[in-house]
Amino acid sequence: MQTATPRFSQGADAQGQFGTFGGRFVAESLMPLILELEQAFNTAMAEPGFLAELDRFQAEFVGRPSPLYFAERLTALYGGAKIYFKREELNHTGAHKINNCIGQILLARRMGKTRIIAETGAGMHGVATATVAARFGLQCVVYMGATDIERQRDNVARMRLLGAEIVPVTSGTGTLKDAMNEALRDWVTNIDDTFYLIGTVAGPHPYPTMVREFQAVIGRETRQQMLDREGRLPDSLVACIGGGSNAMGLFHAFLDDATVRMIGVEAAGEGLKSGKHAASLKGGFAGVLHGNRTYLLQDDDGQITDAHSISAGLDYPGIGPEHAWLHEQGRVEYTAIDDKQALEAFHTCCRQEGIIPALETAHALAEVSRLAPQLPADHLMVVCLSGRGDKDMPTVLRLMEEQA
Ligand SMILES: *Cc1c(COP(=O)(O)O)cnc(C)c1O
């Protein structure tokens, strides 16, 4: 008897689990809220009116569809696979995060919520959240580690310009994981009017599914654009992974196409052996954080440890539970790229293509530089250009001065 082809795109079960990962590990008082959110999300996604409104904002406010661009000079340089960029860096606010923020804010408004809360590490998700909150005239409170506030002054200024209130978090190490805990605490105490806008495919169910659905537009567009341009599906997809939302967004529309190879790229920081990295799959083990079970960076006592990477946006100490499952299933390959490799790919992209990528994105580009030369010229490879590098100028300039 033949066994059925596994359907990797099927997603979470009724408990919000991807195999043994995901779920909803939250305080009992949060349960009704989580269920209300799940219900509202499912209802909205089945309603043509909601989807039409979402499409309109994606087109007019975000600037979708983003182009699929043939990176001709990079292709010639590596001398192998034909490389395409999915240009998410051209979106309003300069990255893919806004795709998800638009979806969630429309949902929040439908649910009658008037106050938006979010957590942010590098500040990019905070800026995208503050942007949509301003657009819809909703109050916005962003939890941010005190250490991160010091490190990310520009984004703090942007959020304030957009009308958001920044709440410094001093518990723990004053970084992203502490901000996440504070945001969850706020949500429990302000149940009636507050919507928690999570920025990646993490958190308790339904967040990993909801964020993936709002980001899946990346892969749907890529699929159509590649069919239009090359008359067939791509052979491989490459994306960087912080929590994993731009990667899930690109991968999802192709998960059941067995011929499409997928590679998720974590940040190896100063190297996996150094302990200073952000590679939850390659250098962590399973545990519970932020309301779900997944691979996490933790010490031997199960305490969550801080992530390290040249790119602040990959500094998430976990990875979305759907990735943990796809890893276990062997459907998606996961690799890790260190700071030095990412920086080299960053400079190459600037010089060869006239595009300054985000340092997060440079991790995916470094993986492309490793893979493309080994592949034939008719291999079609798509890399998600998750964001632009303007925000990284201070980091890059400092590194260039140190090396000079
Ligand atoms: C936040 C961010 C990432 C990492 O987040 P994911 O949820 O893994 O996509 C990657 N690239 C850019 C430009 C970002 O701002």
The ligand as an ORCA input file, in Angstrom:
! r2SCAN-3c Opt
* xyz 0 1
  C      13.078     41.250     11.983
  C      13.842     40.962     10.752
  C      14.224     39.650     10.407
  C      13.998     38.470     11.299
  O      12.669     38.178     11.573
  P      11.925     36.890     11.000
  O      10.692     36.794     11.814
  O      12.841     35.722     11.174
  O      11.660     37.140      9.569
  C      14.870     39.446      9.200
  N      15.156     40.477      8.370
  C      14.810     41.745      8.664
  C      15.146     42.829      7.711
  C      14.136     42.034      9.861
  O      13.796     43.306     10.139
*
